[in-house]
Amino acid sequence: MRRFFSFIAGALTGGLVGAVLAMLFTPIPGQVLRNKIIEKSIDISNEVKVAQKNRRIELENELAKRRRPTPK
């Protein structure tokens, strides 16, 4: 289990370093890049909120089904 978490930590660290280097060496002007990052983060945030809302509805429906008494 410890090796798994070490792998995940390494992968996240590598991804973060790669993302920072890509931003530093990209030929796009700073303000344009920042605007793109902001737009993408807003898009991802909205997608996560929609997915969370849908999953919550699914789980509430499943819970309601399980709470119903079974017919005898």
N, C-alpha and C positions, 0 to 999 in steps of 0.2 A: 504494500500500500504506500509505503514511504517513497518508493521509486516512482510510483505513478504521480504523486504530488510534486516530486522533484522535476519530473518530465513536464508537467503542466506549468510549473513556475518557470522553467527554462523556455518553454514555447511562448509563454506570454511575454517574458522579458525580451526574447528575440524578436517577437512581433513588434513590440514597442520600440525597440532600437531601430528596427528596419523602417518603421513608419516615420520616426523622427529623421532618419537619414534621408528618406525619400522626400520629405518636406524641405529639408535644407538644400538639397541639390536639384530640386525641380525648377524648370525654367519659367514658371508662372510667377508674376509679381506677388509680393506678400499679401496685399489687401485682397486680391482675387482669390488667392489660396485660402485665406482666412474665411472669406465669404463662402467658398465651396465647403470648407470643413463645417461651418456653422449650419449650412443648409442640409448637409448629409447627416449631421448629428440630430437635427430637428426631424428629418425623415425617419431615422432609425428610432428615435424616441416615440414618434407617433405610431410606428409599426409595432413597437413593444407594447404600447398602451392598448392598441386594438387587439393584439394577441392575448394580452392579459385579460381584457374584458371578455373575449370569446371563451377563453379557458375557464374563467370564473363561472360563466353561464353554464358551460358544460358540467363543471363539478357540482354546481348547485342543483342541476337537473338530476345528476347521478345520485346525489345525496337524497333528494326528494323521492326518487324511485326506491332507494334502499330503506327509507324510513316508513314507507307504506307497508302495512301488514300484509303478509302473504295469505291468499285465500286458502281455506281449509277444505 
